[in-house]
Amino acid sequence: MKMRHRIALAAVPALVMFAIALGTSAQRSRGKVQSMQATVDSGVAHPATAAITGPASVTCMNATSEAQNSKPVPSCHVVAPGFTGNLNKGQTASITGAGNATLTCNGQGPMLRCTARVDTPPVSQ
């Protein structure tokens, strides 16, 4: 019975080391994620800028207005290498290369707030 106990105790550290080695080799580089938040307060825009190091994707995470039923519906306005335009909440666009991405809010109301996420390298669609 003592022999089985010794084998079991010797096997546990070996299994732990194997699990650690397997887990670390299975990990991949996730890249860089940047968050931008822009506002418009009483008609004054406060844009956000992020430095992009290469191809990336930008996603409008949220766009809101204090005005109810704002027309147009609030959106994220993005200017970046390879893309200039408005993104509705949840929409994603491709950035083609290095440079700066600038976020501003598009919509009506005394207070607008929008947030966007930049993923480098791009998130696979």
N, C-alpha and C positions, 0 to 999 in steps of 0.2 A: 504494500500500500504506500510506503514511503517513496518508492521509486516513481510511482504514478504522480505523486504530489510534486516531486522534484522536476519531472518532465513538464508538468503543467505550469509550474512557476517559471521555468526556463522558456517556455513557449510564449507566455504573455508578453514579455518585453520584445521578443522578435516580431510578434504580430503588431504591436504598437508601432514599432519602427517601420514595418512594411506599410501600414496604413498611412503614416505620416509621409513617407516617400511617395506613395501612390497619389495622395492628395495634392502634394506640392507640384508634382509633374503634370497633373491634370489642369492646373490653373493656367489661364491665359491673361495676357495683358488686356486690360479693359479700356485703356486710353484715358483721355482727359474730358471731364465734364465741367462746363462753366455755366453759371446762372446769371442772367441779366434781368434787372428790374428797372423799368422806366415809369415816369409819371408825368401828368400834365396837371398843374395846379393853377386855377384861375387864369387859364390861357397861356401859362408859361410852361414850356416843355423842358423836361429834365431827362435827356436821353441816357442810355447806358451803352458802354462800348466794351468789347472783348477782343483781345488779340488772338487771332487764329493762326496756327502754325502749319496748316495744310488742309487738304480736303476734309470737310466736316458736314454735319447736318445741323439745322436749327429748327427747333420746334416751339411754336407758340403754346405755352402752358396755360396762360390765363390772360384775359383782357376784360376789364370791368369799367363801368362808368357809374357815377352817383346818380345820373339821370335815368329814371325808369324808362324802359322801352326806347332807348337811345337809337336814333337813326342817323348814320349807319350804325350797325351793331359794332361795338368796340372790337378792335383787332390789333395785332402786332404789326408794325411796319419795320421791315428789316432791310438794311443796305449792307451788302457783303460781297466779296468777290464771286461773281457768277450769278448773283441773285439780288434783285431789288423789287420789293413789292410787299403786299399785305398778306398776312397769314391769319386765318381765323383760329380760334382756340382748337388745339389738337392737330393742326396742319403742320407738315414738315417740308422744308426746302433744302436743297443741296447747295453747299458752299464749295466752289471748285478749287480754291487754293488759299495760300497764306495771305494775310492782311487783317484788316479790322472789320468786325461786325458791329453795326450800330443799331440799337433798338429804340424806337419811339412808339408812342401810342396813337392809334387812329380812332376817332370817334367824337362824340359830342358830350358836353357836360362840364360842370365846374371842376370835377376831379376825375381823372382817368388813371388807371394803373394797369400795367401789363408786364408779364414775365415771359422769358424765353430761355430755352436750354440749348446749349451748343455742345455737340458731341464730336470729338476728334479722336479717332477717325469716325466717319459717318456711321450712324446706326443703320444696320441692314434692314431693308424694307420688307 
